[in-house]
Amino acid sequence: MGLEFLARVRNSTLWLAALAALMVANYAGWRMGLGLAAGAAWSLANLGLLERLIVTITGSECRTSVSARRAGWVLAGMLALFGAGALLLRVLPPAALVAGFLGPFVVMVFKAVAALLLDSPLWARLTRSPWRSLALVLVVAALAWGVAASLPSLGGASPAPEPQAQAAAPAAGHAAEPVAKPGSAGPEKFPNVVSLLVKSNPGTEWSHVLHRFEPVIFSLFVALVLSLVAFLATRRKQLVPGPFQNGVEYVVELLYDFVVGILGPHHGPHFVPYLGTLFIYILAMNLFGLIPFMDSPTSSLNVTVGLALCTFLYVQYTGIRELGVLGYVDHMAGSPRSAISWCMVPIMLPVHLIGELAKPVSLSCRLFGNVFGEDMLLVAFTSLGVATLSFMHSPVGIPWQFPFLVLALLTSTIQALVFTVLSTIYLLLMLPHEHSQEEAVHPVH
């Protein structure tokens, strides 16, 4: 029962520490949030080593050489952990480290009190009726509201400006125009790791480089993660695959059937690597922004234009390779085979050229607009949830953005699928058609 209790304490501490670290990093700075997370990890590691030491000492084989060696390694780990803690105290804020270190012990106290309360006859009488339970929830909510409102640092109202300042504000507005800060124009998205580093180091040269190449950094990180997944899935291929290899093979099989179903069995297998990679890469970048302190690279027009240009160049290269130079020009001219069609060449050729040039524009703008719109929608409803309870001086708002998070999972998949389907259709239109080849061999009289 004791080890099971400690396991529940560890799980609860991990979730609470992660949420608290994200909130503190957002409102008090990334060093405070990192210090809180490091303190909680430090405490959990210490408790884990202490648990292992107690199990080793009190076990049935406590006098064997193996248990003695194991206990020695645990003690050495605890000493190393204390040394790491001393280093963390010099690097990160001590207050945040101490708060994170005390987190598991606070969880222990609350869990012990909750266990005693749930087993008591008073709790059984209070929860016997649904009306009593509802009244209990309302009383607890009212107490929490009163405590939160009494803390000025959590939601106290700011003092009203003085009359002189209000009168001087319009005059000052005519005297000097506000200067826009670099990078502050337009709507702001959720803070991410790169933006927090840039804001905490505004005057350094490397922060400007990070801000400039922020979408590229996230897109390269997503590519690195996908490459790692592919490497791990194909490192030790087995005839009877495990769950991980089986899942990756299932995704590859779905993409193979999808592409071959559109392009046909003759041309389809050749284009599966590009189109399948395109779908997985875009889907991963779309969903990457839903992770806290991360960002969707496809919410930047630079990334979507790059993806669209890759498809555009690949389509043109495929047309020249499959049709030849003369066949490619003939295709762009509308494949004239009669006197009327030859007369239409001056019209059809510019139309086809404009259509080909418009394809990367439509691909990039559609993907960018939808993903960026999702991000702005989440920001708007998150701000609305915070503003809903701001007049109540509550530190927690209503999560209006949660339904749109679920919707973003669907729309991100749809946008990746639309980009891939259109790329597949563009390749299909550029490939030689089978009926054209049959007509060349057996002309219709």
Buried (B, 14 or more C-beta within 10 A) or exposed (E): EEEEEBEEBBEBBBEBBBEBBBBBBBEBBBBBBBBBBBBBBBBBBBBBBEBBBBBBEEEEEEEEEEBBEBBEBBEEBBEEBEEBBEEBBEEBBEEBBBBBBEBBEEBBEEBEEEEEEEEEEEBEEBEEEEEEEEEEEEEEEEEEBEEBBEEEEEBEEEEEEEEEEEEEEEEEEEEEEEEEEEBEEEEEBBBBBBBBBBBEEEEEEEBBEBBEBBBBBBBEBBBEEBEEBBEEBEEEEEEEBEEEBEEBBEEBEEBBEBBBEBBEEEBBEEBBEBBBBBBBBBBBBBBBBBEBBBBBBBBBBBBBBBBBEBBBEBBBEBBBEBBEEEBBEBBBBBEBEEEEEEEBBEEBBEEBEEEBEEBBEEBBBBBBBBBBEBBBBBBBBBEEBBEEBEEEBBBEBBEBBEEBBEEBEEBBBEBBBBBBBBBBEBBBBBBBEEEEEEEEEEEEE
